[in-house]
Amino acid sequence: MGGIAIVTLIIIAANVLFSLKGFNDHAFFERYKFEIRRILGGQKERMLSSGFLHVDMMHLIFNMLTLYFFGDVVIRGFGNATFLIIYFVSLIAGSLLALFFHKDEPYYSAVGASGAVTGILYSAILLQPDMSLLLYFAIPIPAYVLGIGYLLYSIYGMKKRSDNIGHTAHFGGAVGGYVTTLLFNADLIYTSTLMVILLAIPIIILLLMEKTGKI
C-alpha cells in the first residue's frame, strides 16, 4: 500500500486549520460550534462547521489518527468521491441525531469530527470485517468488537448524560457510515451478512429504547 491518500490529507488539513483557528479565536469557536438554540434560530451551517472544530489538541489528534488509520480502507473500497460522501453524510447524520435528542436543550453544544470519523470507521469494518485493532496500542481485538462495544457505550452515555462527550454525534455518524456503505455496496448484505447483522444490533436497540421512552 502506498502513502496516505491526498483526499485524506485534505480532510485532515481542513480539520487542523479550522481547529487551530478555534483554539486561538474564542469568537470564531463560539460562532461555528454546534449549539441547539443557534441552529434552531437559523444558523444551520453549524451542523457542518462544528465537525471541523475540536476542544483541544488531544481531541484533534485522536480523531485525525483514527481517520488516518481507517480512511484508506474506505478509499480503496470505493474511491475518493464516495469516501467524501460517506464522510460528510456521517458528519451530518451525527449532527441530526444530536439535534433530535437534544432539541429541548437550547444550550447543548458540541464540537469534533467524531461523527464523521466514526462513520468512516464503521464503513471500514463493513468493507474489511476481518480487520483487527490494537487496544491500548498493544492488545489485538477484532475491529467489529470495538465497533459494537463503542455503539453500546454511546447508548449508555446518551442515557446517562453525565459527561461532556457527544455520544449522540458518535452514534449518528456510525449509523450514517453504516447505511451509506450498504447503499453503495449492497452486496455486503450477502458477502458479510453476519457483520451487517452484528453492527445493526446496537442501532435496533437505540430505536427500541427511543420508541419506548427509555432514552
N, C-alpha and C positions, 0 to 999 in steps of 0.2 A: 504494500500500500504506500502511496506517495504521501506528501506532506498534507497539512490541513487545507481543506478546500477554501478557495477565495471567498465564496459566499459566507462561509462560517466566520472567516476573518472579518468580513464587513459587518456582520451582526455583532460580533464581539467588540469591534472598534466603536460601533454606534453606542453600545451599552457603556463602554468605558468612558467615552467622551461626554455623553449625556449625564452619567453618574458623577463624573468629576466636576462638571458644571454644578450639579446639585449639591455636592459636598461643600463647595465654596460659595454658593449663592443661595441663601435661605429663601429669598423671594421666588427664585426660579423653582426650587424644590417644592415650595408650597403651591405654586401655580400649576404644576404639572403632575402632582401626585394623585392617586386615586382617593377621592373623597365623595361620599354619598351625596351630601347636600349640594355640592358644586355640580356634580354630574346631573342630578335631577333638576338643577337650575339651568341646565343647558350646555354645560361645558363637557360635552361628550368626548372630546379629544383626550381627556384624562384617562379614559379606558384603555387607550393605546399608549400614551406617553408615560404613564406610570410603570409600564413594563420595561422601560429603559432607565429608570431611576433605582437606586439602591440606598439602603440605610447607611452602610459603611463599607469599607474596603473588603472585609471578610465576606460579607454578604455578596458583593460583586464577584469576588474571586471564586467562591463556591459555585455560583450559578454558571459562570463562564467556563470553569473547569468541567462541569457536567456537560455543557454544550459541546465543548472541545472533544470530550471522550465519545459522545454518542451521536453528534451531528453527522459525522461522515458515514455512519451506518445507514442513516436515512437518505443521505445524498447518493450513496452507492445503490440503494434500492430504488430510488425514484428520480434522482436528478435534482438540479439546483432549484428549478421553478417550483416543483412540488414540495421540496423541503421548506421553501419560504412560505408556501401556502399553509403547510402544517404548522409551522412556527407561529404565524400570525393568527390562524384560526384558534390555536391553543391559547394564545395570549388573550384574545377577545373572549373566548369561552370562559377563561378564568375570571375575567372582569365581569362578565354577565352573571356568572354564578354568585360571585361576591355581591353584586348589585341585588340579585334576587333574595339572598339570605339576609342581607343587612340593610334592606331598603327602608326599614323603620328606625335605623340608627344613623341620624344625619351626620354625625361627626366621625363615623367609622372611616378610617383611611388606611392605605396600604401602598407599598411600592415593591418593585422587584420583577425580574424576568422569570421567576419560579414557575408561573403558569405555563409560559411558552416552553421553557426548558423541560418541564415535566412532560408536556405533550410530546416533545422530541424523544425523551427517554422511553415513553410508552410505545411510540411508533417503532423505535429501535428494538424493543423487546419483541414486538409482534413480527418484525422482519427477521430477527435473529434470535429465536426463542431459546437456543442453547447457549446464549451468551452468559458469561459469569462476571460478577463484580467483586472487587476486593473490599470487604467491610473493614473499616479502620485501616485500610491500605495493607492488610495482612491476611484476612480470612476470606477465602473464596466462597461465594454463595451464588446460586443461580439468580440471574437478573430478575426473573419473574417473582421470586420470593420477596425480594426487596420491594418490587413494584407493588405487589398486593399488600404487603405489610405497610407500605407508605400510605396507600389509599385508606386502609383501615385506621391507621393512626390519624389521618386527616379528618376522617369522620368523627373520631373521638375528640379531636381538637375543636371541630366545629360545634360539637355538642357541649363541651365544657366551657369554651370561650374564656379560658383562664390565662391566655398568653397573648403576645402581640404578633404571632405568626399568622400569615394569610392563608390558613388551611383551605378556605373555600376556593381561592385562586389556584392553589396547587391541584385540588381535586378537579376543578373545572378544566384546567389545562390538560390533565391526564385524559379526561373524557373527550376533549377536543382532539387530542392526538390519536386516541383510540378509534374514534368514529371516522375521522378523516382518512386515516391509514386504511381502514377497511373499505371506505368508499373508493379509494384509488387502487386498491388491490383486493377485490372481493374473494379472490382465490384463496386468500389466507384463511377464510372460514372453513375451507376443506383441507388445506395443507397443514394448518396449525390449529385445528379445531379445539384441542384441549387448552391451548394457550388463550385462544379467543374467549372460551368459557370461563377460565380461571380469572382473567382480567376483568370480565364482566361482573363477577360476583360482588365486589365492593360497590360498583355502580348500582346494581339492583338493591343492595342493602340500603344505600343512601336514598334511593327513590322510595322504598318502602317506609323508611323512617320519616321522611318528609311527608308522605301521604298520611301516615298515622299520627303526625304531630309530635314525634319523638325527637325532632331536631329543629 
